[in-house]
């Protein structure tokens, strides 16, 4: 299963960072956020649920860049939702992919 999200996303050829860039690179770029829940049974944690949001920032809708991310998700058979928002204050588009990975520890 996928464990290093940043390395995986960088295979798209776009710059990727967890949480944020201190100095954002030129568009397009990717920022991802992760929230984890660890659980198990019999006093032992053995499952991690990783809720991940991948945010693609671009000047306009770019199907080629979106297809790169979607191909990664489809290749791993990861179910995802997709949402687009224009961020007027920044004058760019945010496309968000939300998905969950469940892994055994």
C-alpha positions as CSV (number, residue, x, y, z in Angstrom):
1,X,0.0,0.0,0.0
2,X,1.0,3.6,-0.5
3,X,2.9,5.0,2.5
4,X,4.9,8.0,1.3
5,X,2.3,10.3,-0.2
6,X,4.7,13.1,-1.1
7,X,7.0,10.8,-3.2
8,X,4.0,9.2,-4.8
9,X,2.5,12.6,-5.8
10,X,5.9,13.9,-7.1
11,X,5.7,11.2,-9.9
12,X,3.2,13.6,-11.6
13,X,6.1,15.9,-12.3
14,X,4.6,18.7,-10.1
15,X,6.1,20.0,-6.9
16,X,4.3,18.5,-3.8
17,X,4.4,19.4,-0.1
18,X,2.7,18.3,3.1
19,X,0.6,21.0,4.7
20,X,2.2,24.0,2.8
21,X,5.1,25.5,1.0
22,X,7.0,28.2,2.9
23,X,7.5,29.9,-0.5
24,X,5.0,28.6,-3.0
25,X,6.5,27.5,-6.3
26,X,5.2,28.5,-9.7
27,X,1.7,27.0,-10.5
28,X,0.7,24.3,-10.8
29,X,1.7,22.6,-7.5
30,X,0.2,20.1,-5.0
31,X,-0.3,20.4,-1.3
32,X,-1.6,17.4,0.7
33,X,-3.1,17.2,4.1
34,X,-3.4,14.0,6.2
35,X,-5.4,13.1,9.3
36,X,-4.8,9.7,10.8
37,X,-6.8,7.4,13.1
38,X,-5.1,4.4,14.7
39,X,-7.1,1.5,16.1
40,X,-6.8,-2.2,16.9
41,X,-8.0,-4.9,19.2
42,X,-6.7,-6.8,22.2
43,X,-4.6,-3.9,23.5
44,X,-2.6,-3.7,20.2
45,X,-2.9,-1.0,17.5
46,X,-2.8,-2.7,14.1
47,X,-4.9,-0.5,11.7
48,X,-4.3,3.0,10.5
49,X,-6.9,5.0,8.6
50,X,-5.4,7.9,6.7
51,X,-7.8,10.6,5.5
52,X,-5.9,12.5,2.8
53,X,-6.8,15.6,0.9
54,X,-4.7,16.4,-2.2
55,X,-5.0,20.0,-3.3
56,X,-3.9,20.9,-6.9
57,X,-3.4,24.7,-7.4
58,X,-3.4,26.0,-11.0
59,X,-4.2,29.2,-12.9
60,X,-7.1,27.5,-14.8
61,X,-8.7,24.1,-15.2
62,X,-5.9,21.9,-16.5
63,X,-7.2,18.4,-17.5
64,X,-3.7,17.1,-18.1
65,X,-2.5,17.8,-14.6
66,X,-5.8,16.5,-13.1
67,X,-5.5,13.4,-15.2
68,X,-2.1,12.7,-13.7
69,X,-3.5,12.8,-10.2
70,X,-6.5,10.8,-11.2
71,X,-4.4,8.2,-13.0
72,X,-2.4,7.6,-9.7
73,X,-5.6,7.1,-7.7
74,X,-7.1,4.9,-10.4
75,X,-3.9,2.8,-10.6
76,X,-4.1,2.0,-6.9
77,X,-7.9,1.5,-7.1
78,X,-8.5,4.3,-4.6
79,X,-12.0,5.7,-4.3
80,X,-12.0,9.5,-4.2
81,X,-14.1,12.6,-4.4
82,X,-13.2,15.7,-6.4
83,X,-14.1,19.3,-5.9
84,X,-13.1,22.5,-7.6
85,X,-13.1,26.0,-6.1
86,X,-11.9,29.4,-7.5
87,X,-9.9,31.3,-4.9
88,X,-10.6,34.9,-5.9
89,X,-8.2,36.4,-3.4
90,X,-5.3,34.4,-4.9
91,X,-6.6,34.4,-8.5
92,X,-6.1,30.6,-8.9
93,X,-8.1,27.4,-8.9
94,X,-8.0,24.7,-6.2
95,X,-9.0,21.2,-7.2
96,X,-9.3,18.9,-4.1
97,X,-9.2,15.1,-4.1
98,X,-10.3,13.5,-0.9
99,X,-9.7,9.8,-0.2
100,X,-9.0,7.3,2.6
101,X,-6.2,4.7,2.9
102,X,-6.5,1.9,5.4
103,X,-3.2,0.1,6.2
104,X,-2.2,-2.6,8.5
105,X,0.7,-1.7,10.9
